[in-house]
C-alpha cells in the first residue's frame, strides 16, 4: 500500500501543471519567488518487511527569487539547512 501511495506522489510531482500553449521556455517564466522544501524519510527492513517511513529530521529549504533588469536574469538564493542560512547571488 505504501508503495502505491509513494508511486502516486511521484507521478503527481512529475506531471506538473502543464502548459499546452506550445511556446518555448524563456527567462520570463522564471521571474518571481520560488521555494523548494526537501524532507528526508527512511524505512528500514525488519523481519523481511519494510517499517513505516519516518523523518530523519533533516530539512533543507531553498528559496529563489528571479528578476530581470536591463535584459539580464538575476537570482538571489537563500538556503536553510536545519536552521542555518546560506545566501548566494548570480546573474546570467
Secondary structure as UniProt FT lines:
FT   HELIX           2..15
FT   TURN            20..21
FT   HELIX           27..29
FT   STRAND          32..42
FT   STRAND          45..46
FT   TURN            47..48
FT   STRAND          49..50
FT   STRAND          54..69
FT   TURN            70..71
FT   STRAND          72..81
FT   TURN            82..83
FT   STRAND          84..91
//
